[in-house]
Every structure is written in C-alpha cells, then in structure tokens.
Amino acid sequence: MFRGIDLLKASEAELSGIRGKAISMVFQDPMTALNPSMTIGAQISEVLSQHAALSRAQVRMRTMELLHLVGIPDPDERFGQYPHQFSGGMRQRIVIAIAIANNPAVLLADEPTTALDVTIQSQILLLIRNIRAKVGMAMILITHDLGLVAGISDRVVVMYAGQVMEEGTTDQIFYAPQHPYTHGLLGAVPSLADAGGRALRTIEGLPPSLIGPPRGCAFADRCPYRMQICRLEPPPDFTPLPANRAACWLHHDQAAQQRAAFIAAKRG
C-alpha cells in the first residue's frame, strides 16, 4: 500500500505516475543500470521530463544541480559524456541522481554498494544518508551486509525464504534478537576472534525450495530449537518485545522449555 493505493492492483497508468516520481530505485549494479547508448545528461533529463512540466533550460539546470548534489565534478563537461567514461562509483552517483531527480517520498536501494570497492562503498553510503536527510525521503534498503544495516537503518525486517522472520528497531535486532534465524545471522558475522584459526560459524543446512515451500515455518529444518509444531503450522507473529514482531513458535506460552534454551544460547 502506498498513499492509499494497492500497488499490486494499480493500473499501468497509475504506476507510471508513481515510478520515478513518488517511488524511485537505486539498482544493484551501476555497471548495467545505465543505458550505454545515452549520455548521462540525457538519462537524468529523461526522468525529469517524464514527470515534470519543465522547459528544456529548466531540465538542464535541474540536471546540473543533481550532478553537483551527488558529487560529480565539472557537471557542464560531464553532462554530454557516456556511462563508459565514468568509474563504477561515479556511475552509482549518477544512478542516485536519476533516482532522486523528482524528490521521491520513498527510495528503494537494492544492494547499492555490491559492485563497489570498500572505500567507494563508504562514500556512496554517506552520500545516500546525506541526501536522505536533505530531501526528507524514506529509504528501504535491501542488503545482506549487516554492517551496512547497523550503520544506516532505523528499523530492520529480517527475511528468509520470502517470509518475514522478525522486525524491530536496529538496536533491538542487533542486541536482543528474538528469532533463531536472526541470532544465527548475527553469529555468522566474522569477528577478530576468528583470526586465531577458529572455524567460522555457519547456519547448518540449506534453504527450502520455494517451488514447493514447507508446510510450517520455512526455517524449521535448519533451526536448532524446532518443535513438532514448527513443521506443521506456520507461526503467527508474536510481540516478545515492544515495537518488535517475531514469527516463531518459541514465543508461544507452551514453548517455555525451548525458549529457555534459546535465551541461554544468546547469553552464551
């Protein structure tokens, strides 16, 4: 749902007025997100012309503002250049400029730093954070990078096999996880202690097939605290902590013994 509109049922005309204007997206790979046959100025101008009644001069002026905002040097010269003339980090800045051109209410960022080296990653994240504060937009970040999540998010939704396992504030998710999958993810993050030769921690087993999804909890086969009901019935949402929800039978009143084992493992 977005502003009273069910996006799954919206017409193509309704979606055309939303995409790139009210909701924009930063794609995963800046190397393939841009059209190689169009100048970057034309690609930014295109999204402006699609949604705003601006003159050619106004579109060019706004494009220059966006290039400056995302840190592209010499925007007048760069306006007429093609994607192959930019580095990966610069291309991602251009992708961000396209996404924020119409001051969207929501920005979807799908693994926005995956194809970039560590130094450029930090620059892009700082840029997104600053722009988000300046423009006042909400951001939905899709990522496997828990360090990135910890540094940039306010709330976290932990998903597994297409299902929400847990949702809560960032501090709660990292310091008081309420789902075994969340706990397993955090436990698998390498630490300095692992440099001594200790084996890396993993979550045993394999993800389920989504062609024939399991009857009960999707994580049951890999969960060390599973009970019989976990394989029979999908868990409802429980609220073990304020502002938290966890889809796990451990939080049922009749699961006190298994829940105690889970709590003990977290403390350990």
C-alpha positions as CSV (number, residue, x, y, z in Angstrom):
1,M,0.0,0.0,0.0
2,F,1.2,3.5,-0.9
3,R,-0.8,6.6,-0.1
4,G,-4.0,4.5,-0.2
5,I,-3.1,2.7,-3.4
6,D,-2.7,-1.0,-3.6
7,L,0.4,-1.2,-5.9
8,L,-0.3,-4.8,-6.7
9,K,-3.7,-3.9,-8.2
10,A,-2.8,-0.5,-9.6
11,S,-3.2,0.1,-13.4
12,E,-0.2,0.8,-15.6
13,A,-1.2,4.4,-15.8
14,E,-1.2,4.7,-12.0
15,L,2.1,3.0,-11.7
16,S,3.6,5.2,-14.5
17,G,2.8,8.3,-12.4
18,I,4.4,6.7,-9.3
19,R,7.6,5.1,-10.6
20,G,10.4,7.6,-10.8
21,K,8.4,10.3,-9.1
22,A,6.9,9.2,-5.7
23,I,8.9,5.9,-5.5
24,S,12.4,5.6,-7.1
25,M,15.0,2.9,-7.1
26,V,18.8,2.6,-7.0
27,F,19.7,-0.7,-8.6
28,Q,22.3,-3.2,-7.5
29,D,24.9,-2.9,-10.3
30,P,25.8,0.6,-11.6
31,M,27.7,-1.0,-14.4
32,T,24.4,-2.3,-16.1
33,A,21.8,0.2,-14.6
34,L,22.6,2.9,-17.1
35,N,21.9,2.9,-20.9
36,P,25.3,2.8,-22.6
37,S,23.9,4.5,-25.8
38,M,22.7,7.6,-24.0
39,T,24.6,10.4,-22.4
40,I,24.2,10.7,-18.6
41,G,22.7,14.1,-19.1
42,A,20.0,12.7,-21.3
43,Q,19.3,9.9,-18.9
44,I,18.8,12.3,-16.0
45,S,16.8,14.7,-18.1
46,E,14.5,11.9,-19.3
47,V,13.1,11.2,-15.8
48,L,12.6,14.9,-15.2
49,S,10.7,15.4,-18.5
50,Q,8.6,12.3,-17.8
51,H,7.1,13.7,-14.6
52,A,7.5,17.5,-14.5
53,A,6.3,20.2,-16.9
54,L,9.7,21.9,-17.3
55,S,11.3,23.8,-20.2
56,R,14.5,22.4,-21.8
57,A,16.5,25.1,-20.0
58,Q,14.9,24.2,-16.6
59,V,15.6,20.5,-17.1
60,R,19.2,21.2,-17.9
61,M,19.5,23.4,-14.8
62,R,18.0,20.8,-12.6
63,T,20.2,18.1,-14.1
64,M,23.3,20.3,-13.2
65,E,22.0,20.7,-9.7
66,L,21.6,16.9,-9.3
67,L,25.1,16.2,-10.7
68,H,26.5,18.7,-8.2
69,L,24.5,17.2,-5.4
70,V,25.8,13.7,-5.9
71,G,29.4,14.9,-6.2
72,I,30.1,14.7,-10.0
73,P,32.9,17.2,-10.8
74,D,32.6,19.5,-13.8
75,P,28.9,18.8,-14.5
76,D,28.9,21.0,-17.6
77,E,31.5,18.8,-19.2
78,R,30.2,15.5,-17.8
79,F,26.6,16.2,-19.0
80,G,27.4,15.1,-22.5
81,Q,29.5,12.1,-21.6
82,Y,28.5,8.4,-21.8
83,P,28.5,5.8,-18.9
84,H,31.7,4.1,-20.1
85,Q,33.6,7.3,-19.4
86,F,32.8,7.0,-15.6
87,S,34.1,4.8,-12.9
88,G,31.9,2.4,-11.0
89,G,31.5,4.8,-8.1
90,M,30.7,7.7,-10.4
91,R,28.1,5.6,-12.2
92,Q,26.4,4.8,-9.0
93,R,26.3,8.5,-8.2
94,I,24.6,9.1,-11.5
95,V,22.1,6.3,-10.7
96,I,21.4,8.0,-7.4
97,A,20.9,11.4,-9.2
98,I,18.3,9.8,-11.5
99,A,16.5,8.2,-8.5
100,I,16.2,11.5,-6.5
101,A,15.6,13.8,-9.5
102,N,11.9,14.2,-8.6
103,N,12.3,14.3,-4.8
104,P,10.6,10.9,-4.2
105,A,8.8,10.1,-1.0
106,V,10.4,6.6,-1.0
107,L,13.8,5.4,-2.3
108,L,14.3,1.7,-2.8
109,A,18.0,0.8,-2.7
110,D,18.8,-2.7,-3.8
111,E,22.3,-3.7,-2.6
112,P,23.5,-0.2,-3.7
113,T,27.2,-0.9,-2.9
114,T,27.6,-4.5,-4.0
115,A,29.8,-3.9,-7.1
116,L,32.0,-1.2,-5.5
117,D,35.2,-1.5,-3.5
118,V,35.2,-0.8,0.2
119,T,36.4,2.8,0.0
120,I,33.8,3.8,-2.6
121,Q,31.1,1.9,-0.6
122,S,31.6,4.2,2.3
123,Q,31.4,7.3,0.1
124,I,28.2,6.1,-1.5
125,L,26.6,5.3,1.8
126,L,27.5,8.7,3.2
127,L,26.1,10.3,0.1
128,I,22.8,8.4,0.4
129,R,22.5,9.3,4.1
130,N,23.1,13.0,3.5
131,I,20.7,13.1,0.6
132,R,18.0,11.3,2.6
133,A,18.3,13.9,5.3
134,K,18.3,16.8,2.9
135,V,15.4,15.6,0.7
136,G,13.4,14.2,3.6
137,M,12.6,10.9,2.0
138,A,12.2,7.4,3.4
139,M,14.5,4.7,2.3
140,I,14.0,0.9,2.0
141,L,17.5,-0.7,1.9
142,I,17.7,-4.3,0.6
143,T,21.0,-5.9,1.6
144,H,22.9,-8.8,3.0
145,D,25.5,-6.6,4.6
146,L,24.7,-6.5,8.4
147,G,27.4,-3.8,9.0
148,L,25.6,-1.6,6.5
149,V,22.3,-2.3,8.2
150,A,23.7,-1.3,11.6
151,G,25.1,1.9,10.3
152,I,22.3,3.3,8.2
153,S,18.9,1.9,9.2
154,D,16.3,2.8,11.8
155,R,14.2,-0.4,11.6
156,V,15.1,-3.8,10.3
157,V,13.0,-6.5,8.7
158,V,14.8,-9.9,8.6
159,M,13.5,-12.1,5.8
160,Y,14.0,-15.8,5.0
161,A,12.6,-17.8,2.1
162,G,10.4,-14.8,1.2
163,Q,8.9,-14.6,4.7
164,V,9.3,-12.0,7.4
165,M,11.0,-13.8,10.3
166,E,11.5,-10.7,12.6
167,E,11.0,-6.9,12.6
168,G,12.2,-4.4,15.1
169,T,14.4,-1.4,15.8
170,T,18.0,-1.7,14.7
171,D,19.3,-1.8,18.3
172,Q,16.8,-4.5,19.3
173,I,17.6,-6.7,16.2
174,F,21.4,-6.5,16.9
175,Y,21.4,-6.6,20.7
176,A,18.3,-8.6,21.5
177,P,17.3,-10.8,18.5
178,Q,14.1,-12.7,19.1
179,H,14.2,-15.2,16.2
180,P,16.7,-18.1,15.8
181,Y,17.4,-17.1,12.2
182,T,18.3,-13.5,13.3
183,H,20.5,-14.9,16.0
184,G,22.2,-17.3,13.5
185,L,22.8,-14.5,11.1
186,L,24.5,-12.3,13.7
187,G,26.5,-15.3,15.0
188,A,27.9,-16.0,11.5
189,V,29.4,-12.5,11.2
190,P,33.2,-12.9,11.4
191,S,35.0,-11.2,14.3
192,L,38.6,-10.5,15.3
193,A,38.4,-13.7,17.4
194,D,38.1,-15.7,14.2
195,A,41.6,-14.6,13.1
196,G,43.1,-17.1,15.5
197,G,42.2,-20.0,13.4
198,R,38.8,-20.8,14.9
199,A,36.3,-22.2,12.4
200,L,33.8,-19.7,11.0
201,R,30.3,-20.2,12.4
202,T,27.5,-21.1,10.0
203,I,23.8,-21.9,9.9
204,E,23.7,-25.6,9.1
205,G,21.5,-26.9,6.3
206,L,20.1,-25.5,3.1
207,P,17.3,-23.0,2.3
208,P,14.0,-24.6,1.3
209,S,12.7,-24.9,-2.2
210,L,10.3,-22.0,-3.0
211,I,8.7,-24.1,-5.7
212,G,7.4,-26.4,-3.1
213,P,7.6,-24.4,0.2
214,P,7.4,-26.1,3.5
215,R,4.1,-26.5,5.3
216,G,5.2,-24.9,8.5
217,C,8.0,-22.5,9.4
218,A,10.4,-22.0,6.4
219,F,13.4,-22.1,8.8
220,A,12.3,-25.2,10.8
221,D,14.7,-27.7,9.1
222,R,17.7,-25.5,10.0
223,C,16.6,-24.4,13.4
224,P,18.2,-26.0,16.5
225,Y,15.2,-25.1,18.6
226,R,12.5,-26.5,16.4
227,M,9.5,-28.3,17.8
228,Q,7.0,-30.6,16.2
229,I,4.5,-27.7,15.5
230,C,7.2,-25.8,13.6
231,R,7.0,-28.3,10.7
232,L,3.2,-28.5,10.8
233,E,1.9,-24.9,11.1
234,P,3.4,-21.5,10.0
235,P,4.0,-19.4,13.1
236,P,1.9,-16.3,13.7
237,D,3.5,-13.0,14.7
238,F,4.4,-12.7,18.4
239,T,5.4,-9.5,20.1
240,P,8.1,-10.6,22.6
241,L,9.4,-7.0,22.9
242,P,7.8,-3.6,22.4
243,A,8.0,-2.5,18.8
244,N,9.1,-6.0,17.8
245,R,7.4,-8.9,16.0
246,A,8.8,-12.4,15.6
247,A,7.2,-15.2,13.6
248,C,8.5,-18.0,15.8
249,W,6.7,-20.6,17.9
250,L,9.3,-20.2,20.7
251,H,7.3,-17.3,21.9
252,H,4.2,-19.3,22.5
253,D,3.2,-19.8,26.1
254,Q,3.6,-23.6,25.8
255,A,7.2,-23.4,24.5
256,A,8.8,-22.3,27.7
257,Q,11.4,-25.0,27.8
258,Q,12.7,-24.5,24.3
259,R,12.5,-20.7,24.7
260,A,14.7,-21.0,27.8
261,A,17.3,-22.9,25.8
262,F,17.2,-20.2,23.1
263,I,17.7,-17.5,25.7
264,A,20.6,-19.4,27.2
265,A,22.3,-19.7,23.9
266,K,22.0,-16.0,23.2
267,R,23.6,-15.2,26.6
268,G,26.4,-17.7,25.8
